[in-house]
Amino acid sequence: MCMKQMRFPPEKSFVDFFRGTIILTGVNEYSVEIYRRVLPLWSGGTQVYLVGAEWKNYLPVLPKPEGIFVEVFEQLPAFLSPEKNKGRGNLYIIEGLPRNESSERYEKGCMYYDEIMQLTFMFSYVIHPGKKNPHKKFFLIDGFYRIEGMFGIWNKAFTAARYAMAKGYTPVFEIVSYDANMYSDHEGDDIWNKFFMQPVDCPLSEIHESSYLALSPNMNILNTVRSIMDKVSGGVELTWPNGIFNQQIQRYIRERKQRFLPCPERTLGVLIRGTDYIKNPLPNHPRHAAPHKVIEKIWEMQQEWGFTWIYLATEDKEICELMKEQFGERLTFTDQERYTVAPGQLLIEVHQEKKEGKGFRLGAEYLCSVHLLSQCKDLIASGGCGALSEALRENGEKYEHVYIFREP
């Protein structure tokens, strides 16, 4: 999409959070836009270096930012090398495509143009579809979530929403970009609103008739941008006036709690991740303890914690069978479908076949399993993951005892 076709809302500059020198490498539509529209908003420093001979052809027709020293280099000089940036706080804006990588690049102060534009302008396209809610600026969050599970989507969408709030928007959700996601039942299926409520007491149909609606880009935000968004929006929290689960999910959970968790005050909750987490771990996924280690810990804590029943949350069929062999009738678990993956096979590949209603069932089963986990007296978890974070959040520090296996 060309810059002249994009309608950016006026925002406080993201680079205002940097206090060193800004280096724009190369001349492209984004570097020119940053020079023209972002630097005038910047109060974080006084020096900008432009790298690339082409800048000399553009500067005569670009307005110079007031109070900022600007210098052009045909090539990046040695004294500005990212390798020497430690402690200097310089920001290098470079060309390339972001990847879900470690923090090493960011620690050197290097960020891609796409990341800066997303953080500054959020790549949003502003429309004015109606006259309702004239005093609100809605930011409609969507994303191309391909292999993400429920709480992976949740984490990324919440990060984007909190960042939008920090920038003066009212965030809402309508996630329809990728119909091959495991929770999608058909093309255009909204994999947010089939499970959850909006964080505003306003129907989605009315939001689509509001006077200001910013349509998000792909909010499948990667590690570097997500960590920055979290820092910028620190202290900003989403609220749910009508509860986060919609009526259908609430009913689904109530029915299964009566069947599978009749005595939560006497039950140990156990979360054991298998499938991808054990056989085919993805990059940057936490490592989880083997099932036999978790079983040993359950027996060890039996006397000290004093639980009667054991509730198991797992998506792995083999782990469920192993736990049944160990604990027999003391073990409870929901009626969700469980899976076995082959070496090299991801769980998402098991869900490739699309059947109407399967996406809803997968999501409802997962949400229910984690919610029941949060209702137990105690908790043992095989490692960190989105399900664990959500169980702890829903529990609200009411567990009597918690043991989480940490990465070796």
Salt bridges, closest charged atoms under 4 A:
ASP16 OD2 - LYS12 NZ 3.63
GLU33 OE1 - ARG36 NH2 2.99
GLU33 OE2 - ARG37 NH1 3.49
GLU83 OE2 - LYS108 NZ 2.88
GLU101 OE1 - ARG99 NH2 3.55
GLU101 OE2 - ARG105 NE 2.85
GLU104 OE2 - LYS108 NZ 3.83
GLU115 OE1 - ARG105 NH1 3.05
GLU148 OE2 - LYS156 NZ 2.94
GLU174 OE1 - HIS208 NE2 2.94
ASP185 OD2 - LYS194 NZ 2.76
ASP189 OD1 - HIS186 NE2 3.74
ASP189 OD2 - LYS194 NZ 2.59
GLU209 OE1 - LYS132 NZ 2.82
ASP230 OD1 - ARG162 NH1 3.19
GLU255 OE1 - ARG256 NH1 3.67
GLU300 OE1 - LYS297 NZ 3.22
GLU315 OE1 - ARG273 NE 3.35
GLU318 OE2 - LYS279 NZ 3.65
GLU321 OE2 - LYS324 NZ 3.39
ASP335 OD1 - ARG256 NE 3.28
ASP335 OD2 - ARG259 NH2 3.62
GLU337 OE1 - ARG361 NH2 3.12
GLU353 OE2 - LYS355 NZ 3.89
GLU365 OE2 - ARG361 NH1 3.30
ASP378 OD2 - LYS377 NZ 2.60
ASP378 OD1 - HIS401 ND1 2.84
GLU390 OE2 - ARG393 NH2 2.82
GLU394 OE1 - HIS371 ND1 2.53
GLU400 OE1 - LYS377 NZ 3.53
